[in-house]
Amino acid sequence: MSRLSFRLLYTPISDPESKGYFDLLIKVYPEGKMSQHFASLKPGDVVEVKGPIEKFRYTPNMKKSIGMIAGGSGITPMLQVIEAILKNSDDKTQ
């Protein structure tokens, strides 16, 4: 088994409360070594991961409304916040 070593940061898009798995959103670039590696994985292949590195913690109702601007991989942390707001019926954040 060959072993590749990369260190890149990806933000899971799955519910943080999910147990035993997480989902990543990865755009495959023709010249991207890591994205090509992920695209070539088959069921049963093993990938070692490390984390999380938390830089922002969302608190329900912390603001009346939130504006978001993102491009590229910056969308994934925002998807987590949006999902948290929609999932919590007590959160009135717009």
VOBA-1610 file (N, C-alpha, C; in pm, whole numbers, padded with zeros to 5 digits, always signed):
BEGIN
Met+00084-00117+00000Met+00000+00000+00000Met+00090+00124+00000Ser+00071+00211-00098Ser+00148+00334-00100Ser+00083+00435-00006Arg+00163+00523+00047Arg+00110+00621+00142Arg+00145+00760+00093Leu+00043+00840+00070Leu+00061+00979+00032Leu+00043+01066+00155Ser+00113+01177+00159Ser+00099+01267+00272Ser+00069+01407+00222Phe-00048+01458+00259Phe-00091+01593+00224Phe-00145+01657+00351Arg-00136+01787+00357Arg-00202+01858+00467Arg-00278+01975+00408Leu-00407+01957+00398Leu-00496+02060+00348Leu-00614+02071+00443Leu-00673+02189+00447Leu-00788+02210+00534Leu-00917+02202+00454Tyr-01007+02118+00498Tyr-01140+02107+00439Tyr-01241+02121+00552Thr-01352+02186+00524Thr-01458+02202+00623Thr-01569+02103+00594Pro-01602+02017+00688Pro-01714+01925+00666Pro-01844+02002+00644Ile-01931+01949+00558Ile-02060+02012+00534Ile-02173+01936+00603Ser-02140+01826+00667Ser-02243+01747+00736Ser-02276+01810+00871Asp-02387+01766+00927Asp-02433+01812+01057Asp-02326+01779+01162Pro-02281+01877+01240Pro-02179+01849+01342Pro-02222+01745+01445Glu-02351+01721+01456Glu-02403+01621+01550Glu-02398+01480+01493Ser-02366+01465+01365Ser-02358+01332+01302Ser-02248+01251+01368Lys-02276+01127+01394Lys-02179+01039+01460Lys-02131+00933+01362Gly-02000+00915+01354Gly-01942+00808+01276Gly-01913+00840+01130Tyr-01946+00960+01085Tyr-01915+00997+00947Tyr-01917+01149+00933Phe-01862+01197+00825Phe-01875+01338+00788Phe-01868+01348+00637Asp-01925+01454+00583Asp-01926+01477+00439Asp-01837+01596+00407Leu-01764+01584+00296Leu-01683+01695+00246Leu-01733+01734+00108Leu-01726+01861+00077Leu-01758+01911-00056Leu-01626+01950-00119Ile-01584+01876-00222Ile-01454+01898-00284Ile-01471+01916-00434Lys-01428+02030-00484Lys-01430+02054-00628Lys-01305+01989-00688Val-01325+01911-00793Val-01213+01842-00857Val-01154+01931-00965Tyr-01027+01966-00947Tyr-00954+02048-01044Tyr-00866+01957-01130Pro-00858+01981-01261Pro-00776+01896-01348Pro-00630+01885-01303Glu-00575+01992-01248Glu-00435+01991-01204Glu-00420+01982-01052Gly-00531+01963-00983Gly-00526+01960-00836Gly-00486+01823-00784Lys-00371+01814-00721Lys-00323+01684-00672Lys-00419+01622-00569Met-00462+01702-00474Met-00547+01647-00369Met-00687+01617-00421Ser-00744+01708-00498Ser-00880+01682-00548Ser-00880+01562-00642Gln-00775+01545-00721Gln-00765+01428-00809Gln-00751+01300-00726His-00676+01309-00616His-00660+01192-00529His-00796+01152-00469Phe-00871+01250-00418Phe-01003+01219-00364Phe-01095+01161-00471Ala-01089+01215-00591Ala-01174+01167-00700Ala-01141+01023-00739Ser-01017+00980-00716Ser-00976+00845-00754Ser-01004+00740-00646Leu-01048+00782-00529Leu-01073+00687-00419Leu-01188+00592-00452Lys-01173+00471-00406Lys-01274+00367-00424Lys-01330+00328-00287Pro-01450+00270-00281Pro-01503+00222-00154Pro-01403+00128-00087Gly-01379+00150+00040Gly-01283+00069+00115Gly-01146+00133+00128Asp-01115+00234+00045Asp-00988+00305+00058Asp-00989+00381+00191Val-00872+00397+00248Val-00859+00462+00378Val-00795+00600+00363Val-00853+00697+00431Val-00798+00832+00436Val-00787+00870+00583Glu-00669+00912+00626Glu-00652+00957+00764Glu-00686+01105+00771Val-00760+01142+00873Val-00799+01282+00890Val-00765+01328+01032Lys-00758+01459+01047Lys-00728+01520+01176Lys-00818+01641+01191Gly-00862+01667+01310Gly-00941+01787+01329Gly-01032+01771+01448Pro-01124+01859+01469Pro-01146+01982+01393Pro-01060+02097+01444Ile-01044+02195+01360Ile-00980+02320+01398Ile-01091+02425+01394Glu-01146+02455+01508Glu-01262+02543+01515Glu-01217+02689+01524Lys-01264+02770+01430Lys-01228+02911+01432Lys-01350+02999+01457Phe-01468+02943+01439Phe-01590+03020+01458Phe-01696+02928+01517Arg-01758+02973+01622Arg-01867+02896+01683Arg-01993+02980+01673Tyr-02095+02921+01611Tyr-02222+02990+01595Tyr-02308+02969+01719Thr-02366+03076+01770Thr-02458+03070+01883Thr-02596+03113+01835Pro-02699+03030+01852Pro-02833+03067+01807Pro-02875+03203+01862Asn-02942+03280+01777Asn-02995+03412+01812Asn-02887+03513+01854Met-02763+03489+01816Met-02657+03583+01854Met-02673+03718+01784Lys-02736+03717+01667Lys-02765+03839+01591Lys-02904+03824+01531Lys-02970+03937+01504Lys-03103+03934+01442Lys-03093+03881+01299Ser-02990+03925+01228Ser-02970+03878+01091Ser-02820+03867+01064Ile-02787+03783+00968Ile-02648+03761+00929Ile-02639+03773+00778Gly-02542+03849+00729Gly-02513+03856+00586Gly-02388+03775+00558Met-02387+03704+00448Met-02272+03619+00414Met-02230+03642+00270Ile-02099+03650+00250Ile-02042+03657+00116Ile-01930+03553+00113Ala-01935+03463+00016Ala-01832+03360+00009Ala-01808+03320-00135Gly-01689+03273-00160Gly-01655+03218-00291Gly-01568+03096-00273Gly-01576+03006-00366Gly-01492+02887-00361Gly-01514+02807-00235Ser-01404+02765-00173Ser-01413+02680-00054Ser-01466+02755+00068Gly-01475+02887+00060Gly-01529+02965+00171Gly-01676+02941+00197Ile-01743+02874+00105Ile-01887+02849+00122Ile-01914+02743+00228Thr-01823+02650+00250Thr-01852+02538+00339Thr-01875+02578+00484Pro-01796+02668+00545Pro-01829+02707+00682Pro-01965+02777+00690Met-02000+02850+00586Met-02128+02919+00584Met-02244+02821+00572Leu-02224+02712+00499Leu-02328+02608+00490Leu-02357+02550+00628Gln-02253+02535+00709Gln-02274+02482+00844Gln-02359+02577+00928Val-02334+02708+00917Val-02413+02805+00992Val-02557+02805+00944Ile-02576+02805+00812Ile-02711+02804+00755Ile-02787+02680+00802Glu-02722+02565+00796Glu-02787+02441+00840Glu-02824+02446+00988Ala-02736+02502+01071Ala-02766+02514+01215Ala-02887+02603+01239Ile-02898+02713+01165Ile-03012+02804+01180Ile-03141+02735+01139Leu-03139+02668+01023Leu-03259+02603+00972Leu-03304+02485+01058Lys-03209+02418+01119Lys-03238+02300+01200Lys-03301+02335+01335Asn-03274+02456+01385Asn-03319+02496+01518Asn-03441+02588+01505Ser-03560+02537+01534Ser-03682+02617+01519Ser-03689+02733+01619Asp-03611+02728+01726Asp-03607+02838+01823Asp-03515+02951+01779Asp-03431+02926+01679Asp-03337+03027+01630Asp-03411+03119+01532Lys-03420+03244+01565Lys-03493+03341+01481Lys-03400+03421+01390Thr-03275+03382+01382Thr-03178+03452+01296Thr-03225+03448+01151Gln-03212+03562+01084Gln-03248+03569+00942Gln-03123+03578+00858
//
